[in-house]
Amino acid sequence: MTTQPVLYLSHGAPPLADDARWTAELAGWSGDLVATADKPANVLMVSAHWEEAPLALSSTTGAPLTYDFWGFPQKYYDVTYDAPAAPALAADVEKLLHSAGTPVQRDEARGLDHGAYVPLVEMFPEADVPVLQMSMPTLDPRELFAIGQKLAPLRDQGTLIVGSGFTTHNLREFDPRKGSDSTPPSWSLEFDQWAKEAMEHEDVDALLDFLDKAPAASVAHPRTEHFAPLFVALGAAYASSGKGPIESRSVIDGFWFGLSKRSWQLG
């Protein structure tokens, strides 16, 4: 089984499905993944939209999607994504985390939320790859990084680990009247450029300390849940690299209603 890379992607809101450019970028990315590393055996999703402690795993018995958004047209609530459940992956995650002292619980009523299924609909539209979602038990960057390190062996078993967030995310500054391709605000541009350079320089310490190191961090992320999945991804990539340099590639860039949709492939 080919070792899978690790992804951090900006997932967008449900209307992502209407953005032809972004959906094409996600589809192209998955096509490249399959061409270079084979189709993953399964996917472990860490979404910005599920915080629960102790760490929890989503349904392995086929719970329906979690439509965790309000006020959108009905068509977004009619979306389905019937990917197979991943009970074997859940057992592997439990084993790895329990052996490292991290408690794990199951939530068999929890289906995939929009941070998981919205990008997966575009990347694996046939819904033929088993998917498991994992909660974030904390937003502390170093604790999430450590969890990612513990999960790194899954990559050698064909698991694609995906952190799903948004590189900048401030909905108080979000103005849909400006259009999806409007000029980004300075805080979003500055944070995006800093994150790009930090990843290029493999500056893991700066990324983990982004609230103190990045420009406009408190504006780009008034609350940090949308950047937090990156730390799980970094941990999984760092552990697999033998604690050496992390090969990273910025696969998607640009802005959507002023928010940075930059996304990376690691390893």
SULUR-V101505 format. One record per pair of residues at least 24 apart in sequence whose C-alpha atoms are under 10 Angstrom apart, sorted by sequence separation. I is the first residue (numbers start at 0). GAP is how many residues later the second one is. If there is no record, write none. Layout:
I|GAP  I|GAP
This chain:
59|24  60|24  61|24  166|24  167|24  189|24  190|24  191|24  206|24  59|25  60|25  166|25  189|25  190|25  191|25  58|26  59|26  60|26  84|26  188|26  189|26  190|26  207|26  240|26  57|27  58|27  59|27  106|27  167|27  187|27  188|27  189|27  190|27  203|27  206|27  239|27  4|28  57|28  58|28  59|28  105|28  130|28  132|28  166|28  186|28  187|28  190|28  191|28  236|28  237|28  3|29  57|29  59|29  82|29  104|29  129|29  130|29  131|29  132|29  133|29  166|29  186|29  187|29  190|29  236|29  237|29  3|30  56|30  59|30  81|30  103|30  104|30  185|30  186|30  189|30  190|30  203|30  235|30  236|30  58|31  80|31  103|31  186|31  187|31  188|31  203|31  232|31  235|31  3|32  4|32  57|32  186|32  187|32  201|32  232|32  233|32  3|33  56|33  103|33  186|33  187|33  229|33  232|33  233|33  1|34  2|34  3|34  55|34  56|34  82|34  102|34  185|34  203|34  229|34  232|34  1|35  2|35  3|35  4|35  81|35  101|35  184|35  198|35  0|36  1|36  3|36  10|36  56|36  80|36  0|37  1|37  2|37  3|37  7|37  10|37  56|37  79|37  80|37  82|37  0|38  1|38  5|38  6|38  7|38  8|38  9|38  55|38  78|38  79|38  82|38  0|39  1|39  3|39  54|39  78|39  80|39  81|39  92|39  219|39  0|40  80|40  219|40  41|41  79|41  82|41  88|41  89|41  92|41  203|41  41|42  43|42  54|42  75|42  78|42  82|42  87|42  88|42  89|42  201|42  202|42  203|42  41|43  42|43  65|43  80|43  81|43  82|43  83|43  85|43  86|43  88|43  89|43  201|43  202|43  41|44  62|44  64|44  65|44  66|44  67|44  68|44  80|44  81|44  82|44  83|44  84|44  85|44  86|44  87|44  89|44  200|44  201|44  40|45  43|45  62|45  63|45  64|45  65|45  66|45  67|45  68|45  80|45  81|45  82|45  83|45  84|45  85|45  86|45  101|45  118|45  200|45  201|45  41|46  42|46  43|46  59|46  61|46  62|46  63|46  64|46  65|46  66|46  67|46  80|46  81|46  82|46  83|46  84|46  85|46  99|46  115|46  117|46  172|46  199|46  200|46  201|46  41|47  54|47  55|47  56|47  57|47  58|47  59|47  60|47  61|47  62|47  63|47  64|47  65|47  66|47  67|47  79|47  80|47  81|47  82|47  83|47  84|47  85|47  99|47  115|47  171|47  172|47  198|47  199|47  200|47  40|48  53|48  54|48  55|48  56|48  57|48  58|48  59|48  60|48  61|48  62|48  63|48  64|48  65|48  66|48  81|48  82|48  83|48  84|48  101|48  114|48  115|48  169|48  198|48  199|48  43|49  53|49  54|49  55|49  56|49  57|49  58|49  59|49  60|49  61|49  62|49  63|49  64|49  65|49  81|49  82|49  114|49  115|49  167|49  169|49  170|49  198|49  199|49  52|50  53|50  54|50  55|50  56|50  57|50  58|50  59|50  60|50  61|50  65|50  66|50  96|50  99|50  113|50  114|50  168|50  169|50  170|50  171|50  198|50  199|50  52|51  53|51  54|51  55|51  56|51  57|51  58|51  59|51  64|51  65|51  95|51  96|51  98|51  114|51  167|51  168|51  169|51  170|51  198|51  52|52  53|52  55|52  57|52  58|52  64|52  97|52  167|52  168|52  169|52  13|53  51|53  56|53  57|53  58|53  96|53  166|53  167|53  168|53  169|53  195|53  55|54  56|54  57|54  95|54  96|54  165|54  166|54  167|54  168|54  169|54  195|54  13|55  57|55  95|55  165|55  168|55  12|56  94|56  95|56  167|56  168|56  169|56  14|57  92|57  93|57  95|57  168|57  195|57  13|58  14|58  92|58  95|58  165|58  167|58  168|58  12|59  13|59  16|59  91|59  144|59  164|59  165|59  166|59  167|59  14|60  49|60  92|60  164|60  165|60  166|60  13|61  14|61  91|61  92|61  164|61  165|61  166|61  191|61  13|62  49|62  91|62  163|62  164|62  165|62  191|62  12|63  13|63  48|63  49|63  141|63  144|63  162|63  163|63  164|63  165|63  166|63  191|63  48|64  143|64  162|64  163|64  164|64  165|64  13|65  46|65  47|65  48|65  49|65  88|65  91|65  142|65  162|65  163|65  164|65  188|65  198|65  46|66  47|66  48|66  49|66  140|66  141|66  162|66  163|66  188|66  195|66  44|67  46|67  47|67  48|67  140|67  141|67  161|67  162|67  187|67  191|67  192|67  194|67  195|67  198|67  44|68  46|68  47|68  88|68  139|68  140|68  161|68  162|68  191|68  195|68  45|69  46|69  139|69  140|69  162|69  163|69  188|69  190|69  191|69  192|69  44|70  45|70  46|70  59|70  88|70  161|70  162|70  183|70  187|70  188|70  191|70  44|71  59|71  160|71  161|71  162|71  183|71  186|71  187|71  188|71  43|72  44|72  58|72  59|72  160|72  182|72  183|72  184|72  185|72  186|72  187|72  42|73  57|73  58|73  59|73  180|73  181|73  182|73  183|73  184|73  57|74  58|74  161|74  180|74  181|74  182|74  183|74  184|74  44|75  56|75  57|75  58|75  160|75  179|75  180|75  181|75  182|75  183|75  56|76  57|76  160|76  179|76  180|76  181|76  182|76  183|76  42|77  55|77  56|77  57|77  178|77  179|77  180|77  181|77  55|78  56|78  178|78  179|78  180|78  54|79  55|79  56|79  177|79  178|79  179|79  54|80  55|80  151|80  175|80  176|80  177|80  53|81  54|81  55|81  147|81  150|81  151|81  154|81  175|81  51|82  52|82  53|82  54|82  147|82  148|82  149|82  150|82  151|82  153|82  154|82  173|82  174|82  175|82  49|83  50|83  51|83  52|83  53|83  54|83  140|83  144|83  147|83  148|83  151|83  152|83  173|83  174|83  49|84  50|84  51|84  52|84  53|84  138|84  139|84  143|84  144|84  146|84  147|84  148|84  150|84  151|84  155|84  172|84  173|84  38|85  49|85  50|85  51|85  52|85  138|85  139|85  143|85  144|85  145|85  146|85  147|85  148|85  149|85  150|85  151|85  154|85  172|85  173|85  41|86  42|86  43|86  44|86  45|86  46|86  48|86  49|86  50|86  51|86  138|86  140|86  141|86  143|86  144|86  145|86  146|86  147|86  148|86  149|86  150|86  151|86  152|86  153|86  166|86  172|86  40|87  41|87  42|87  43|87  44|87  45|87  46|87  47|87  48|87  49|87  50|87  137|87  138|87  140|87  143|87  144|87  146|87  147|87  148|87  151|87  152|87  167|87  40|88  41|88  42|88  43|88  44|88  45|88  46|88  47|88  50|88  138|88  139|88  140|88  142|88  143|88  144|88  145|88  146|88  147|88  148|88  150|88  151|88  166|88  169|88  170|88  38|89  39|89  40|89  41|89  42|89  43|89  44|89  45|89  46|89  135|89  138|89  140|89  141|89  142|89  143|89  144|89  145|89  146|89  147|89  148|89  149|89  150|89  151|89  168|89  169|89  29|90  32|90  38|90  39|90  40|90  41|90  42|90  43|90  44|90  45|90  137|90  138|90  140|90  141|90  143|90  144|90  145|90  147|90  148|90  149|90  167|90  168|90  47|91  139|91  140|91  143|91  144|91  147|91  148|91  167|91  168|91  26|92  29|92  30|92  54|92  135|92  138|92  142|92  143|92  144|92  145|92  147|92  166|92  167|92  168|92  25|93  26|93  28|93  29|93  30|93  135|93  141|93  144|93  145|93  165|93  166|93  167|93  25|94  26|94  27|94  28|94  29|94  134|94  140|94  144|94  148|94  165|94  166|94  167|94  22|95  25|95  26|95  27|95  165|95  166|95  22|96  25|96  26|96  135|96  164|96  165|96  166|96  21|97  24|97  25|97  26|97  165|97  22|98  23|98  24|98  25|98  26|98  164|98  22|99  23|99  163|99  13|100  21|100  22|100  162|100  12|101  13|101  16|101  162|101  11|102  12|102  15|102  16|102  10|103  11|103  13|103  14|103  15|103  161|103  10|104  13|104  16|104  9|105  10|105  12|105  13|105  16|105  8|106  10|106  11|106  12|106  15|106  10|107  11|107  43|107  10|108  9|109  10|109  8|110  43|110  42|111  114|111  41|112  42|112  154|112  41|113  40|114  39|115  41|115  42|115  43|115  44|115  45|115  46|115  47|115  48|115  40|116  41|116  42|116  43|116  44|116  45|116  46|116  47|116  48|116  39|117  40|117  41|117  42|117  43|117  44|117  45|117  46|117  47|117  39|118  40|118  41|118  42|118  43|118  44|118  45|118  46|118  47|118  38|119  39|119  40|119  41|119  42|119  43|119  44|119  45|119  46|119  37|120  38|120  39|120  36|121  38|121  39|121  32|127  5|146  5|149  2|150  3|150  4|150  2|151  3|151  4|151  2|152  3|152  10|152  11|152  1|153  2|153  3|153  4|153  5|153  6|153  7|153  8|153  9|153  10|153  11|153  0|154  1|154  2|154  3|154  4|154  5|154  6|154  7|154  8|154  9|154  10|154  11|154  0|155  1|155  2|155  3|155  4|155  5|155  6|155  7|155  8|155  9|155  10|155  0|156  1|156  2|156  3|156  4|156  5|156  6|156  7|156  8|156  9|156  10|156  0|157  1|157  2|157  3|157  4|157  5|157  6|157  7|157  8|157  9|157  11|157  0|158  7|158  8|158  9|158  7|159  9|159  18|161  50|174  49|175  47|176  48|176  47|177  48|177  46|178  47|178  46|179  47|179  46|180  47|180  48|180  46|181  47|181  45|182  46|182  47|182  45|183  46|183  44|184  45|184  45|186  45|187  10|215  9|216  9|217  8|218  7|219  8|220  9|220  7|221  8|221  6|222  7|222  28|222  6|223  7|223  27|223  28|223  5|224  7|224  6|225  7|225  25|225  5|226  6|226  7|226  24|226  25|226  5|227  6|227  24|227  4|228  5|228  24|228  5|229  6|229  5|230  6|230  21|230  4|231  5|231  21|231  4|232  21|232  32|232  21|233  21|234  4|235  28|236  2|237  18|237  25|237  21|239  15|240  6|241  8|241  4|242  5|242  6|242  7|242  8|242  9|242  4|243  7|243  8|243  9|243  6|244  11|244  11|247  9|249  11|249  9|250  10|250  9|251  10|251  8|252  9|252  10|252  8|253  9|253  7|254  8|254  9|254  7|255  8|255  6|256  7|256  8|256  6|257  7|257  5|258  6|258  7|258  5|259  6|259  4|260  5|260  6|260  4|261  5|261  3|262  4|262  3|263  2|264
